[in-house]
Amino acid sequence: MAKGVKHYKRDGTEYTGGTHKMPDGSLHSGKTHGKTSVPLFHFEDLSKTAKEKTMPGYGMKSMKPKKKVALPKRGQRTATNKKKKK
């Protein structure tokens, strides 16, 4: 895990305390390993739910404006007002 990068607990809570590396290379909370040590993650490694907790609005669909529907000009024939041919 890189220095200067924010670390988060599994639930998306930002962690700012001391850290230590485990033999497998993962980063855990606390200066040394103990009963209260928990794994830490980078933002991109969090679940979608945890990301949402960290950054409300994350993953929402972009709010694109709806396309304007062109209205027919006065007197212009449309599919609904065309006269049926006999």
Secondary structure as GFF3:
##gff-version 3
##sequence-region A 1 86
A	DSSP	beta_strand	7	8	.	.	.	ID=ss1
A	DSSP	beta_strand	14	15	.	.	.	ID=ss2
A	DSSP	beta_strand	19	21	.	.	.	ID=ss3
A	DSSP	beta_strand	27	29	.	.	.	ID=ss4
A	DSSP	three_ten_helix	43	45	.	.	.	ID=ss5
A	DSSP	alpha_helix	48	54	.	.	.	ID=ss6
###
